Structures are given as structure tokens and as C-alpha cells.
Amino acid sequence: MKIGDVVRFTPKKDALIIGGMKDYRRMGTILGFDSYSATNETLIEVLWDTGSLDWILQSRVEVVCEGR
């Protein structure tokens, strides 16, 4: 994974409802990386197809199209 890659959100079956609201994120573009020090997991910053900008665990997305 690298900046510019297009990713698809791959939620668990029970993860589509977050805080009582349906999660409409599906596809997005990676804008940055960071790490979550408590668990040493990689976080990625994604601009989603909904127009929202958000951080998500790298393990919760898959690359659909690699950027240049």
C-alpha cells in the first residue's frame, strides 16, 4: 500500500452500523500513514467516496487499484 492507491473498505458483517448510523464508506484514496502505538498497527488516512476524510486501520481495507 502507498499514497495514491485506491482502497475498498472491507468491514466485518457487524461493523456496518457505527454509533447507530450506517457506514457508507466503500472506496477511497490513501492520503497518508501513521501508526497506533498501543497495538503497533498501521493507520491510513483515506479520502472516502462520501467526501469524508478519516483514519482507518490498514487491515480493514484492501487495495483495488494501485496509484502510480
Sequence and secondary structure as in RCSB ss.txt:
>XXXX:A:sequence
MKIGDVVRFTPKKDALIIGGMKDYRRMGTILGFDSYSATNETLIEVLWDTGSLDWILQSRVEVVCEGR
>XXXX:A:secstr
  TT EEEE   GGGSEETTEE    EEEEEEEEEETTTTEEEEEEEETTS EEEEEGGGEEEEE   
